[in-house]
Structures are given as structure tokens and as C-alpha cells.
């Protein structure tokens, strides 16, 4: 499998390609603001296969494909019966003969990997339990817009669980030369192999990875605080335990007193207001840029489609 043909995780792409994608996203966004739309994808179709609920991801891919002149097709998991009614191998081979690309939001990372292995069309990971590369690219675009293209030396502090979003934000930071700190309770860190895989990139680009269990210490040098829900989809049975452990890691005005005055905040959404982040912070448009990042999901994903499907 030629991994560069797909977007399975950001680690598969080099820094130059990620920067190019972000530049394309910024250009496409400018064109939309000017009322300019491409017809380059006329006659092209992407299949959208989502095992998990979605607002931003599914809407932005559907709108994005439409704005490029193509058409999205929704593939219902219950109708396909992936690996139950029909093997992943056969599904991938059949879809490859009908659609030009496949966007997959699923539980197991192995599903996107196998669809990419057995099919002949680009596969885009729209979220798995391990990674969320589309979210990270939208964050990268927003960072370019806020701080310019040279992000080296910026510090991103992910306050919360060492989850799929944290993994992809970490990979983006390593690729673009930003420092990354995970602030989480003991026992909720990222998996050791994820950190190890990114470590060489951090070293090569002169940036630093940290994991700290004291949130006030973690935010001291932060340029951006990144938030996500504490209880991800499929972890509902852990809710009570997680809320207890993560309570000190809420992004609120008290925590921000320990961060630099210029520090910004974002959230990948959806947000559980009053849990991982307060209403006060969510509603502070001078501080919180999560809605700009959400808007950029459309443009970053269009850029991915633009590059992979051309």
C-alpha cells in the first residue's frame, strides 16, 4: 500500500506536504469568500462511510465536495454490514470501481488501513479511535491564519485525555516545529508507541514533547490551549471515573491565570460546556478560536480532496 496516496494519519505525510495542503486550504477559503467555485470534480464522487455520529465532519465533506463540483454519496454502515454481511476486502474492491475516494469515520484504525490496502482509491481517515488528521489540518490552517506560516517554537498545550485528537495534534506539532505538551491526569497519557513514533520528528525539527500531570505547570509557556471532551464516543461507561480524575484540568479563567496573557484557546468540538471548558471561555471570542477552526474543517478537507483526487 502506497500510504502517501491516502490520509490515514499525519505521520505518513512529510512537512512540505502538510504545509502545501494548508496553503491550498487558505486559497480555497479565499475563493469561497469571493464567491468563486471550482468545477474540477464534475463527475467525481466520494463515498462517505461513518460508524460514528458527526456534525462538522460529515457536513464539511459533503459541502466541500459539492463546492468542488463533485458529489458525495452516503454509505450506511447497517446496509453494508462491513465484515459481517460482506468482507472488507470485497467492499473495498467494489467501491473502488464506483467512487473516486472514500471518507471513513470509524472505531478501529485497522478499518481505514484495510480499506486503503485492498482498494485502489484514496482513503481519508475522518476519525478513528487512534487519530483525527482532518481536525489537525484544520487546526494547522487556523494557526497559519493567526500566527503566520512560521510556527516554529510555538507551544500547544493539549489539556485533556491522550486520545485520537491529541495524537494528531501532536503529529502536526512535530511536523511543523511546534512544542507539544499533554496535560492530563496520571494514567491518561498517550500510548508510549505514539510518543516514540513522533519523537524523532520532534528532535529533527528542534521542538519538544512533554507530558505533565499538573495543569497549572503545563500552561506556563502556552501559546494555545487545546481542549476536547473527556469522555470520547464508546467510553460512556468510564464517564463518572473520568469526570472525577479530569476535574482539575478544566479550561477556565483560573487556569488561564497561569498561562501567558497572549495565550489563545480552541476546542475540536462538540464541547461539554461546564466539564472540560467553561461557558465563559467558550463565549470569549477574543480568546477562543474554536469556531474559526470549525469553519476551516471545510477548507482543509477540500484541500485534502483536491490533492488526493486530482
C-alpha positions in Angstrom: 0.0 0.0 0.0 1.3 3.4 -1.0 0.5 5.3 2.2 1.0 8.8 0.6 -1.9 8.1 -1.6 -4.2 8.2 1.4 -4.7 10.3 4.6 -4.7 7.6 7.3 -2.6 9.6 9.8 -0.4 12.7 9.6 2.8 10.8 10.3 2.6 9.4 6.8 3.0 12.8 5.2 6.1 15.0 5.3 6.2 18.6 6.5 6.2 20.0 3.0 3.1 18.2 2.0 1.2 19.3 5.1 2.3 22.9 4.5 1.2 22.6 0.9 -2.3 21.3 2.0 -2.7 24.2 4.4 -1.8 26.7 1.7 -4.3 25.1 -0.7 -6.9 25.3 2.1 -6.3 29.0 2.6 -6.5 29.6 -1.2 -9.8 27.7 -1.5 -11.2 29.5 1.5 -10.4 32.9 -0.1 -12.1 31.8 -3.3 -15.2 30.8 -1.4 -15.3 34.2 0.3 -15.1 35.8 -3.2 -17.9 33.6 -4.5 -15.6 31.5 -6.7 -16.2 27.8 -7.0 -14.4 25.1 -9.0 -15.9 22.6 -11.3 -12.8 20.4 -11.4 -14.5 17.5 -9.8 -17.5 17.4 -12.1 -18.5 13.7 -12.5 -16.4 12.6 -9.5 -17.9 11.0 -6.4 -16.7 10.3 -2.9 -18.3 7.6 -0.6 -18.9 8.7 3.0 -18.9 5.8 5.4 -19.5 6.9 9.1 -19.8 4.4 12.0 -19.9 7.4 14.5 -22.2 10.4 14.7 -20.9 13.6 13.2 -21.9 17.3 12.6 -18.8 19.1 11.4 -17.0 16.2 9.6 -19.9 14.9 7.5 -21.3 18.4 6.7 -17.9 19.8 5.7 -17.1 16.9 3.5 -20.5 17.0 1.8 -20.4 20.7 1.2 -16.7 20.6 0.2 -17.3 18.0 -2.5 -20.2 20.0 -3.8 -18.2 23.2 -3.9 -15.5 21.4 -5.9 -18.2 20.3 -8.5 -18.4 16.7 -7.4 -21.0 14.6 -5.4 -20.8 12.8 -2.1 -22.6 9.5 -1.5 -23.6 8.4 2.0 -22.8 4.8 2.7 -24.9 3.5 5.6 -23.0 1.0 7.8 -26.2 -1.0 8.6 -26.7 -1.5 4.8 -23.2 -2.5 4.0 -22.5 -4.7 7.0 -18.8 -4.3 6.8 -17.0 -7.5 7.8 -20.4 -9.1 8.6 -22.6 -9.2 5.5 -19.5 -8.7 3.3 -15.7 -8.8 3.8 -13.7 -5.5 4.0 -11.7 -6.8 1.0 -14.7 -7.2 -1.2 -16.3 -3.9 -0.1 -13.0 -2.0 -0.9 -12.7 -3.6 -4.3 -16.3 -2.9 -5.3 -16.3 0.7 -4.1 -13.0 1.3 -5.9 -14.9 0.6 -9.2 -17.7 3.1 -8.4 -16.4 6.1 -6.5 -13.2 8.2 -6.7 -12.4 8.3 -3.0 -13.6 7.1 0.4 -14.1 9.1 3.6 -14.3 6.9 6.7 -15.2 7.7 10.3 -14.9 4.6 12.4 -13.8 3.0 15.7 -10.9 0.8 14.7 -7.9 2.3 12.8 -7.5 -1.1 11.2 -10.6 -0.5 9.1 -9.2 2.5 7.3 -5.9 0.7 6.9 -7.6 -2.3 5.3 -9.8 -0.3 3.0 -6.7 1.5 1.8 -4.8 -1.8 1.4 -7.5 -3.6 -0.6 -8.9 -0.8 -2.6 -7.4 1.3 -5.4 -8.8 4.7 -4.4 -7.7 7.3 -1.9 -9.0 6.7 1.7 -9.4 9.6 4.1 -9.5 9.0 7.8 -12.3 11.2 9.0 -11.7 10.0 12.6 -10.8 6.7 14.2 -10.2 5.8 17.9 -6.5 6.4 17.3 -6.3 9.5 15.0 -8.2 12.6 13.7 -5.9 14.0 10.9 -8.6 16.2 9.4 -9.1 18.0 12.7 -5.3 18.6 13.0 -5.1 20.0 9.5 -7.9 22.5 10.2 -6.1 23.5 13.4 -2.9 23.9 11.3 -4.7 26.2 8.9 -6.1 28.3 11.7 -2.7 28.6 13.3 -1.3 29.8 9.9 -4.1 32.4 9.8 -3.4 33.6 13.4 0.4 33.5 13.6 1.7 33.2 10.0 3.4 30.2 8.3 6.4 30.1 10.7 5.1 28.3 13.7 8.4 27.0 14.9 8.8 27.5 18.7 5.1 27.9 19.3 3.8 25.8 22.2 0.5 23.9 22.0 -0.8 22.5 25.3 -3.4 19.8 24.9 -5.4 19.9 28.2 -7.3 16.6 28.5 -7.2 12.9 27.6 -4.3 11.5 25.5 -6.8 10.5 22.8 -7.1 10.4 19.0 -7.2 14.2 18.7 -4.2 14.6 20.9 -2.3 12.1 18.8 -3.0 14.0 15.6 -2.3 17.4 17.1 1.0 16.0 18.4 1.9 14.8 15.0 1.1 18.1 13.4 3.2 19.9 16.0 6.1 17.6 15.4 5.9 18.2 11.6 5.7 22.0 11.9 8.2 22.5 14.6 5.8 23.4 17.4 6.3 22.3 21.0 3.6 20.0 22.3 2.6 19.4 25.9 -0.1 17.0 27.1 -1.6 18.0 30.4 -3.6 15.1 31.8 -4.2 13.0 35.0 -1.7 10.2 35.6 -2.8 7.1 33.7 -4.4 9.0 30.8 -1.3 9.8 28.8 -0.8 8.9 25.2 0.4 5.4 24.4 4.2 5.1 24.5 4.4 3.9 20.9 2.7 7.1 19.7 5.2 9.3 21.5 8.1 7.2 20.3 7.0 7.4 16.7 6.8 11.2 16.9 10.0 11.7 18.9 12.4 11.6 16.0 10.3 14.3 14.2 10.3 16.5 17.3 14.1 16.1 17.6 14.7 16.7 13.9 12.5 19.9 13.9 14.0 21.3 17.1 10.8 21.1 19.2 9.9 19.5 22.4 7.3 16.9 23.6 6.2 17.0 27.3 3.6 15.2 29.3 2.6 16.7 32.7 0.1 15.9 35.3 -0.1 19.4 36.8 -2.2 21.6 34.5 -1.0 24.9 36.1 2.6 23.9 35.4 1.7 22.7 31.9 0.2 26.0 30.6 3.0 28.3 31.8 4.6 28.8 28.4 1.5 28.0 26.2 0.6 29.9 23.1 -2.5 27.8 22.6 -4.6 25.6 24.9 -6.4 22.8 23.1 -9.4 21.2 24.6 -11.5 18.1 23.8 -14.2 16.1 25.6 -13.0 13.9 28.4 -15.3 11.1 27.5 -15.0 10.0 23.9 -17.5 8.1 21.9 -17.5 4.5 23.1 -16.2 5.4 26.6 -19.5 6.2 28.2 -19.1 3.5 30.8 -16.0 5.4 32.1 -17.8 8.7 32.4 -18.1 9.0 36.2 -14.5 7.9 36.8 -13.1 10.3 34.1 -15.0 13.3 35.3 -13.6 12.8 38.8 -10.0 12.5 37.6 -10.2 15.3 35.0 -12.0 17.9 37.1 -8.7 19.9 37.8 -8.0 20.0 34.1 -10.9 22.2 33.1 -10.0 25.2 30.9 -11.4 28.1 32.9 -10.4 31.6 33.9 -8.5 30.3 36.9 -6.2 28.0 34.8 -5.6 30.8 32.3 -4.2 33.0 35.1 -1.2 30.6 34.9 -0.8 31.0 31.1 0.8 33.9 29.2 -1.5 36.9 28.6 -1.4 36.3 24.8 -2.5 32.6 25.1 -5.4 31.5 23.0 -7.9 28.6 23.4 -9.5 26.2 21.0 -11.7 23.1 21.1 -12.2 20.5 18.4 -16.0 20.4 19.3 -18.5 19.2 20.3 -17.9 20.7 23.7 -19.5 19.7 27.0 -19.7 23.2 28.5 -19.1 23.1 32.2 -16.9 20.0 32.0 -13.7 20.3 30.1 -14.3 24.0 29.3 -16.5 26.7 30.8 -19.2 28.8 29.1 -17.2 31.9 29.9 -14.2 30.7 27.8 -16.4 29.3 25.0 -18.2 32.6 24.6 -15.0 34.7 24.7 -14.4 35.4 21.0 -11.2 37.3 21.7 -9.7 34.3 23.3 -11.4 31.2 21.8 -11.0 30.4 18.1 -12.7 27.1 18.0 -15.4 28.3 15.6 -12.8 29.6 13.2 -11.2 26.1 13.4 -14.6 24.5 12.8 -15.0 26.7 9.7 -11.7 25.6 8.5 -12.7 21.9 8.6 -14.4 22.7 5.3 -11.4 24.2 3.6 -8.8 21.9 5.0 -10.8 18.8 3.9 -11.4 20.4 0.5 -7.6 20.8 0.2 -7.2 17.1 1.0 -9.7 16.1 -1.6 -8.1 18.5 -4.1 -4.7 16.9 -3.6 -5.7 13.2 -3.4 -8.4 13.1 -6.1 -6.7 15.2 -8.8 
